[in-house]
């Protein structure tokens, strides 16, 4: 992720990266939640019997996350990491926009599924569990008891 | 007469796990080994699983290093001990959406998945809540809902609304609302096929994680055994105990017929063996004419 050649031009790359990672944690967490929420909206569009009123909440979360992502301090060394998060955000936004337009055929639905899958893959690649960027927050999960 | 063979297949484990997290109130007790398992059900023309474990691809290395989960093996390796491949599995019952039960959907390309509608709906509601309430999402992998959407798109996801009798012949699904999770499900196998069965096995998911949840020493209150739920729940302990009572009624109060998947002592109660991969296979029962997977 951190680009070595760019890092050489930063006199304190470690500090800058630490600041970036600290600021990125909540944004990364919001992106993972968006994956779940957008997936659920897809499920809804496929099965009208599901009751869920979270569409507005998902759109609000998307807007807030997009703004927070754009405001992150991004040292050159982690440009690629930030790019991956931005790409994930872009894909999730595309799905939300398409869902607002209503019913779709199977091909369009499959395309949206691929977009969410792709966003999830980007987040998986951008995961840095040791820095708190993890797809699943397992700090309070059953397995955390062994620590 | 028995229609189904039932095997509990360990796929990973963690050691040094506090008993108090498994049995509420056991604060003074020792740490134990916690196996992670799924259950194989074969018979009446079906190969079914109760839960699918988690995907090592996504979180395995992290879990192993951070939380000491060890010896994870993929379904192909685990199932091969019973002569089964993941492609053979036609039915999967998901007891709840925690990562270690619903995290490995992709490995079963021919299976139809059954999950309680409330489980998905309520998790999704929780995900829309403010960060301050994130505790409620512990153990949830966002990929699970994505998997559900993918399965739904290809017609391989079946919603369960409460109870469902004979989902496959002799197998019933039950809802324990607001218990271990929001829509936890347990599975009852009527192994003689009778409507009022004398041969019921209950596959309890995480509503009963260890024998002690259902057979806790009750001498303190002058009973032989008492129910004692696990400590990890987002719902109500009361609802867990009510579910346990329903399970016990169904099995004629024969506690050994309620199968917990996180119990390391299954081998003391049922025939079992340790596989080449150092994972336990426990044989709960055998269908008529079936060959044992644990005895040579």
Interface residues (C-beta under 8 A of the other chain):
Chain A: X26 X29 X32 X33 X35 X36 X37 X39 X40 X42 X43 X46 X47 X49 X50 X51 X52 X54 X57 X58 X61 X106 X109 X110 X113 X116 X117 X120 X124 X127 X129 X134 X135 X136 X137 X138 X139 X140 X141 X142 X143 X144 X145 X146 X147
Chain B: X14 X15 X16 X17 X18 X21 X34 X58 X59 X62 X63 X66 X67 X68 X69 X98 X99 X100 X117 X120 X121 X123 X124 X125 X127 X128 X131 X134 X135 X137 X138 X139 X140 X141 X142 X143 X144 X145 X146 X148 X149 X150 X152 X153 X159 X232
